[in-house]
Amino acid sequence: MRVSLMDIQAQYGPLRPRIDAVIADVLDGGRFILGPEVRALEEEVSARLQSRPCVGVANGTDALVIALQALDVGPGDEVITTPYTFYATAEAIARLGAVPVFADIDPVGACLSADWAAEKVTDRTKAILPVHIFGHPADMTPLLTLAAENGLAVVEDAAQAFGAWDGEWAVGTMGDAATFSFFPTKNFPGIGDGGMVTARDETLAERVRRLRFHGSKDKVVFEEVGFNSRLDELQAAVIRLFLPEVDRWNDHRRQVADWYREAGLGAHVVLPEERPGAKCVYHLYVVRHPHRDALNAALKDEGIGSAVYYGIPMHLQPVFRSLGYAAGDLPVAEEYARTGLAIPMHPHLTREQVDEVVAAIGRAVTRV
């Protein structure tokens, strides 16, 4: 049995007639940029996030850059973040002329550690940027406390974690700003690029709106250098269709995680853990094994989808060589980067497929 890492077609297939219909409605309406679909999506996501103002942008990377700029992060500032993430997180900081400062991660959840972040605070630190990696929420309470004690802004990179919770708080509602990505493989997807910024208040949201539109409110008066970063109507219309499905999709992802444990996967590899009080939505299901690369190759031979995510942590990427990090500086992140392997996880996996994945991994580890 072949089992894919993801199955986008299965996710979209049952909704295809409705997708076609809303796309036709947008085409018939002739409004493609910042129209009623974008406004409706912003309002509907806001209703899910404790009425925080939401602003649609062109993609998740722009969401990060715009959120940081709206909080006055700029040249020479330092932003503390995790080294175990996609490049866009650190890239957004550097794009503004600021310096990404990498702190190690918690062993449980693989998110930015407040204890390690505290050691990185200097008089140049402007913000903290935790990432809710693979759908697991960062431990936000100590990070928010650290920020408050030092007068720092907090931006949540929630690209992989819509619907996750940290205790009683939904991801995307705890920082000064939060960012989401609607990239097609995300747990809350679109059918192309798209992103969103949530803000602590309307004043910050208004600056985000201005920045996404060339630094202008009206295309006549330009108040600052901004971006051309607007979520289009076609994307917004489809994302609105997906929003009511997200909880069901996330629940099934959590069910798949339970099935992996019940099927004995933990006898072969190290399973991802949930921090007490956290609700993970398993955008990806990343296991660990000391011979990760050999296991990855063996699973591909078995027809089981698998992939390495973030095999080179950010502090060891060539682009950041000038920052002076060396191998061994952030050992937990480096261990995750060396041993982590994503295995099949999506809302349409069956128990039979899960059992096949576990059996294939069992066979593979005896050979590696």
N, C-alpha and C positions, 0 to 999 in steps of 0.2 A: 504494500500500500504506500503510495506517495502522499506525503503530507506537506503542504506549503507553509512557509514561515508566516505569510499573510495571505488573505484572500479578499482583495478589494471587490472583485466582481460579485462574489457571494453577498457581500455587504450591500452593494448598490442594487443588485439584481431585482429583489422584490419591490424596490421603490422606483424602478425605471419608468413605468407609465406616469407616475406623479412627477418625476424629474423632468421628463419630456414636456409635460404640461406646463410646469412653472417656467421652464426655459422659453416655451412658445409665448407665454404671457408677457415675459420681459421683452421678447423681440417685438411682439405686437404693440406693446406700450411705447417702445422707442426711447426709453430712459435707461441709460447704461452706467452712469457714474453718479454715486452719492444720491440715489433716488429713494423711493419708498421701501424697497426691499432691504437696503442697508439700514435705514432708520428703524424698520421693524425688527431686524435681527439685533441691533444694538439694544433695543428696548427689551426684547425677549431674553437675551443673555443677562442683561442687567437684573431682570426679575429673578434669575437663578442665583445671582451673586449679591444678595442683600441690597439691591437697588443701587449698587455702585454704577456711576456713569461708565458707559462702554463706547469705544470709538473704533470702528472698523478701518483697517489699513491693508496695504497690498500683500504683506506676508509677515511671518513671525519674526524675521530678522529686523525688518523695518520697525516692527512693534517695539523691539528692545531698544533700538537706537533712538527712536522718538521718545519713548518713556524716559530714558536716561537724560536726553537733552531737555525734556520738559521739567526735569528735576535739577537742571542747571549743572549737570556733569559736563566737564569740558577739559581742555588741555591742561595737563599736569595733575589732574585729580587722580586719586587711586580708588578703584572699586574692587572690593574683596569678593571673590567668587570661587566656584568649584573647578578643579582641573578635570573632573570626570563628567564631561558633557559634550554636546556637539559644538563645533567650532564657532557657530553663530553667537553663542553666549559671550565668549571672549572677544570675538571680532567686533561686536557692537560697542564694547567699551573702547577698544583701540580706534575704531572709526571716528570717535569724537575727540581723539587726541589724549584720552585718559589712559591710565595704566592698569591692566588687569593684574590683580594680586591674588595668587592662588593659595588657598588653604586646604588642608586635607579633609577627607570625608569621614562620616560615621560608618563603622563597619556594618551596621544594620540600616538598610535603606539606601546606602551609598550617596547620601546627600551631604551638602556642606555642613561641617561640624562647627557649632558655635564656639566650642572651646578652642579649636585651632584658629578660627577666624579672629577671636579676641587677641591672639598673639600677633596678628598682622595689622592691627589698627595703628595708624600714625597720624600726625597732624595734617597729612595730605589726604587722608581717607574721606571720601565724600558719600559713598553708598556701599551697601551690601547687596549682592545679587545671587540669592540661592536658586537652585534649579530643582524642581520636583521631578527627579529623574525616573524614567521608565514608568511614570504614573504613581510613584511613591512620594508622598508629601515630605518636604523637609521639616525638621523639628523647629517650628517657627517661633515658639515662645522665647527660648533663650536668644535666638537671633534678633528678635524684635527688642528684647531687653538690652542686648548689646548695642543695638542701633540707638535706642533712646538715651542710653547712658553717654553716648558719644556724639549725639546730634547728627546721626547719619540717616540718609534715606534708605528705603528698602524697596527693591523691585523683585517681584516673584517671576521667574521664568517658568511659566506653567504650560509650556507648549505641549507637553506630553501627559497632562494630568487633569484635564477638565472633568469635573465630577468627583475628584479625590477630596478627602477631608483630613484635616489635622485636628483631632479632637472634635470640638463643636464648630470648627470654622472651616468653611469651604475654601479650597485652594482658589486663589485669585481675589480673596477678600481681606487679606491680612497685611500686605505691604502698602506703601504709599501708591504703588502702581503694580500691575501684573500684566503679563503678556501671554497671549495664546497664539497658536499656529493652527491653521486649517489645512495643512499639507495633507494630501490624500491618504497617507498611511497613519495619520494620528488617530487617537481614539475618538476625537470629535473632528471629523474630516470635512473637507470640501472636495471639489473635483478639479482642483488646481491650486495655485498659491492663494493665500489669504491669511490675514492675521487680525488681532484685536488687542487693544490696550484697555485695561480697566483702571480707574483712577479713584483716589481717596475722596475727592470732592469735585464739584462742578468747575471750580476755578482751574484745577489741574487738567481736567478733561477738556476745557475750552482751549488751553494751550496745545494739547495734543491735537485737537481738531485743526488748529491753525497751522501746526507744524506739518501735518499730513498734506496740507494744501498750499505748499510753497510759502508758508509763513504769513498767510493772508486769510482774512475772514470773507473777503468779497471779490477777490481777483483784481482789485483796484489799488488798495492800500496794502503794502507789504511791510510787515513789522519786524521780521527776522528771516534769516536764511533757513528755509524748511526743506520739504521733500515733496515729490510727486508720488504719493503713496496712498492710494485710495482703493478700498475694497469695491469691486465692481458689482453691479446689480445681479448679473447671472450667478456669480458665486454666492452672493448673499441669499438669493432665492433658494438655491439648492441646500445651503447650510441650514437655512430655516427648516427645511424638510427633515434634516438629520437631527436637529436639536431634540425633538421629542423621543428619538430613538436612543439617545446616548445612554440614559440610565439602564435600559434593557441591555444594550451592548456591553456596558461596564459590568453589569451583574453577571453576564455570561463569562466575561473575562475572569472575574473572580471565581466563578464556578470551575473554569478550566484550571486555574491555579490550585483549587482544592482537589480536583481530579488528579493532577500531577502528584500531589502529596499522597493521596490515597493509593495511587498505583505503585508507590514505592520508588519514585524517582530519586528520593533522597539517599537511597542506598548506593547510587552511582555517581552523583554530582552534588555539589553544595547548592541548596535551593535558596532563592531570594527570601528574605524575611521581612515581615511587617513590624515596624516599631509599635509598641503598645499605644493604643489610642489613635493610630493612623489607619486610614482606609485607602488602600492602594487600588488603582484601577487597571494596572498591568497593561499599559500601552505596549510594553515589551516584557517578555518573561526571560530573564537573564540568569542562567545558572553558571556555576564556576567549576573548573576542573584544571588541575595542574598541567595537563597535556591538552590544552584547549585547541590548539591548531590541528593536532592530529585527530582529535574528536570531531572537529568541524569537517575535516576532509572525509572521515569515515561516515558521518551522517549524510553527506552529499552523495556518497556512493550508495547509501541505503535509500535514497530518494526522500530524505527528511530535510526540510528547509531549516537552515541555520545561518547565522551571520554574526560577525564580530562587530560590536559597537564600541567605538572610542578606544581602539586598541593602542593608540598613542595618546596619553593624557595631555591636556593643553600645555602644561608647564614644560613639556619636552618636545613640543612641536617646533619645527625650524623657525617659523615666523616669530616666535617669542624667545629665541635663543639669547637675544640681547638682555633679557631680564635676569639672566644669570642662574637659572635653576639647573640642577643636575639630577641625574638618576639617584634615587634614594631619598630625595628631599621630602617627598609626599608619599610615604610607603603604602598607605591604604589604597589611595587612588591608583597607584602603580600596580598593586596586586590585582585590583579589579580589572584594570586595563589588560593585564597579562593573562588572566584566567577566565574572563567573562565571555559567555556565548549565549546569544539569543536563540531560543527554540520556538517552534510554532505557538502562536498566540493570536487569536482573533475571535470575533463573536460567533463564528459558525463552526468552530471545532466541535466534534462529537466525542463522546467517551471512547468509542472504538478507535478513533484517530489518536486520542491521547494515549491509550494503551499501546498502540503501535509505536508511537514516539518513544515511550518509556522502554519498550522491548528493544527497539533499535539502539537506544543509548546504552542499555545493558549489554547488548552484543558488542557495541563499539568499544566500550571502556575495557573490555577484556583483551582488545587488540592493540590498544594504545598505551 
